Amino acid sequence: MSATITLLSGALLGAAAALLLVPLTRRELAAAVTRSNDTVEESPSTAVEPPAAQIAWGHSAALAALSGVLLAYVLKRVGWSFNALPPLLLLVGLVQLAYCDLKRRLLPKTLVYALSVAVIASGVAIALSTSETERLVQASLGAVISFGLFFTVNLMNPRWMAFGDVRLSLVFGFGLAWVSPIDLFEAFLYANVLALVAGVVLIASGRAGRKSALPFGLFMALGAVLVLIT
């Protein structure tokens, strides 16, 4: 398959997958706004932003374009292979989840669970059909170690690590360890370094305090993207 066809097909597949996820992302964000509004007593002068306005069609197009570009770039580097499916699915899902975390400080359970099922099921199916049992074991260990680490930090202090990040850590570990345990370690390292830099910049600019929460799911996504495209 030529490089041009690989780029175009990867871009189309990435954009199509992202657009299929957009309605679910929109619904989850709207539900989050509704739950938030339900917990606040509204005064007559309080204006509530309608849930439908929480995600614009322009943002949907941007999510599709970004997913298409990322998949096209990765496929151009590694070529078409069944083994590339789990990390590519992870990549598309993380783009949507990063948007949710940036927009609402939220990693919707439905999206995380759907992504986890898709990535892990694809890995199991590939391992069974191609005898990649060693890679499946490697990915499963990565998922368990990642989840255990995030869960321990959450138990120590939930302010350090929200449970939404703990849920995401399972598929984060599986998808990256499927490629290589080193990739999982590097993605985790990048995520923490990026979060640290962002925190310092926000504090220095007066836009956040030392106890302000950061959307760590966003930095997990950025760390994974950096690893998978390099």
C-alpha positions in Angstrom: 0.0 0.0 0.0 1.4 3.4 -1.0 2.2 6.1 1.5 -0.5 8.4 0.0 -3.2 5.7 0.3 -2.1 5.0 3.8 -2.3 8.6 4.8 -5.7 9.2 3.2 -7.2 6.0 4.6 -5.8 6.6 8.0 -7.2 10.1 8.0 -10.6 9.0 6.9 -10.8 6.2 9.4 -9.7 8.5 12.3 -12.1 11.2 11.3 -15.0 8.7 10.9 -14.3 7.0 14.3 -14.2 10.4 16.0 -17.4 11.5 14.4 -19.1 8.3 15.6 -18.0 9.1 19.1 -19.0 12.8 19.0 -22.8 12.2 19.8 -21.8 10.1 22.8 -19.4 12.8 24.0 -22.0 15.5 23.5 -24.6 13.5 25.5 -22.2 12.8 28.3 -21.2 16.5 28.6 -24.9 17.6 28.5 -25.7 15.1 31.2 -22.8 16.4 33.3 -24.1 20.0 33.0 -27.6 18.8 34.0 -26.4 17.0 37.1 -24.3 20.0 38.0 -27.3 22.3 37.6 -29.5 20.0 39.6 -27.2 20.3 42.6 -27.3 24.1 42.7 -30.3 26.1 44.0 -31.1 28.5 41.3 -32.3 32.1 42.1 -34.6 33.9 39.7 -31.8 35.9 38.4 -29.5 32.9 37.8 -29.1 32.1 34.1 -28.3 28.5 33.3 -26.4 27.6 30.2 -28.4 24.9 28.3 -26.6 21.6 28.1 -26.8 21.5 24.3 -24.5 24.5 24.1 -21.7 22.7 25.9 -20.1 21.3 22.7 -20.2 23.2 19.3 -20.2 21.6 15.9 -17.0 23.4 15.2 -15.4 21.5 18.1 -16.8 18.3 16.7 -15.1 19.0 13.3 -11.8 19.8 15.1 -12.0 16.5 17.1 -12.5 14.6 13.9 -9.7 16.4 12.1 -7.3 15.9 14.9 -8.1 12.2 15.2 -7.7 11.8 11.4 -4.3 13.6 11.4 -3.0 11.5 14.3 -4.1 8.2 12.9 -2.7 9.1 9.4 0.7 10.0 10.9 1.0 6.9 13.1 -0.1 4.6 10.2 2.4 6.2 7.9 5.2 5.4 10.4 4.2 1.9 11.3 2.2 0.7 8.3 -1.0 -1.3 8.3 -1.0 -4.0 10.9 -3.6 -5.7 13.2 -1.2 -5.1 16.1 -1.6 -1.4 15.6 -5.4 -1.6 16.2 -5.4 -1.4 20.1 -3.2 1.7 20.4 -4.9 3.4 17.5 -8.3 2.9 19.1 -6.8 4.2 22.3 -5.6 7.3 20.5 -9.1 8.1 19.0 -10.8 7.6 22.4 -8.2 9.7 24.3 -8.8 12.7 21.9 -12.5 12.7 22.9 -11.7 12.2 26.6 -9.1 14.9 26.6 -11.7 17.3 25.2 -14.2 16.3 28.0 -11.6 16.7 30.7 -10.5 20.1 29.3 -14.1 21.3 28.9 -15.8 20.0 32.0 -13.0 18.5 34.2 -14.8 15.2 33.5 -13.9 11.8 32.2 -17.3 10.3 31.4 -17.7 6.7 32.7 -19.6 5.6 29.5 -16.8 6.8 27.3 -14.1 5.3 29.4 -15.8 2.0 29.6 -16.6 1.9 25.9 -13.0 2.7 25.1 -11.7 0.0 27.5 -14.0 -2.6 26.0 -13.0 -1.7 22.4 -9.2 -1.6 23.1 -9.0 -4.7 25.3 -11.4 -6.7 23.1 -9.4 -5.9 20.0 -6.2 -7.0 21.8 -7.8 -10.3 22.9 -9.1 -11.0 19.4 -5.8 -10.2 17.8 -3.9 -12.4 20.3 -6.3 -15.3 19.7 -6.1 -15.1 15.9 -2.4 -14.5 15.5 -0.9 -16.3 18.6 0.2 -13.0 20.1 -0.3 -14.3 23.6 3.0 -12.8 24.8 1.9 -9.4 23.7 -1.5 -9.9 25.4 0.1 -10.9 28.7 2.4 -7.9 28.4 -0.5 -5.5 27.9 -2.6 -7.1 30.7 0.3 -6.7 33.1 0.7 -3.1 32.0 -3.0 -2.5 32.6 -2.9 -4.0 36.1 0.2 -2.1 37.1 -1.1 1.2 35.8 -4.5 0.7 37.5 -2.8 -0.3 40.8 -0.5 2.7 40.8 -3.3 5.2 40.1 -5.6 3.5 42.6 -3.0 3.6 45.3 -2.5 7.3 44.7 -6.2 7.9 44.9 -6.4 6.0 48.2 -3.6 8.1 49.6 -5.3 11.3 48.7 -8.2 11.7 46.2 -7.1 15.3 45.6 -4.0 14.0 44.0 -5.7 11.6 41.7 -9.5 11.7 40.8 -11.2 8.3 40.4 -12.0 9.1 36.8 -8.3 9.0 36.1 -8.1 5.7 37.9 -10.7 4.2 35.6 -8.9 5.5 32.5 -5.6 4.1 33.8 -6.6 0.5 33.0 -7.0 1.0 29.2 -4.2 3.6 29.2 -1.9 0.9 30.5 -3.2 -1.9 28.2 -3.0 0.1 25.0 0.5 1.5 25.6 2.0 -1.7 27.1 0.6 -3.5 24.1 3.2 -1.6 22.1 5.9 -1.7 24.7 6.2 -1.5 28.5 8.7 1.3 27.9 6.0 3.2 26.0 3.7 3.0 29.0 6.5 4.3 31.3 7.3 7.2 28.9 3.7 8.2 28.5 3.2 8.3 32.3 6.4 10.3 32.6 5.4 12.8 29.9 1.9 13.2 31.5 3.4 14.1 34.9 6.0 16.4 33.4 3.4 18.2 31.3 1.0 18.5 34.3 3.9 19.9 36.4 4.8 22.5 33.8 1.1 23.5 33.3 0.6 23.8 37.0 3.7 26.0 37.5 2.6 28.2 34.6 -1.0 28.6 35.9 0.2 29.4 39.4 2.8 31.9 38.1 0.2 33.6 36.0 -2.3 33.8 38.9 -4.9 31.6 37.1 -4.7 28.8 39.7 -3.5 28.1 43.2 -1.4 25.4 44.7 -4.4 23.4 45.6 -6.2 23.8 42.3 -7.1 20.6 40.5 -5.7 19.9 37.0 -7.4 17.8 34.3 -4.9 14.9 34.5 -6.8 12.9 31.9 -5.8 15.6 29.4 -2.1 15.1 30.3 -2.5 11.3 30.1 -3.8 11.8 26.5 -1.0 14.2 25.6 1.6 11.8 27.0 0.1 8.9 25.0 0.0 10.9 21.8 3.6 12.0 22.3 4.7 8.4 22.7 2.6 7.0 19.8 3.7 9.6 17.3 7.4 9.4 18.1 
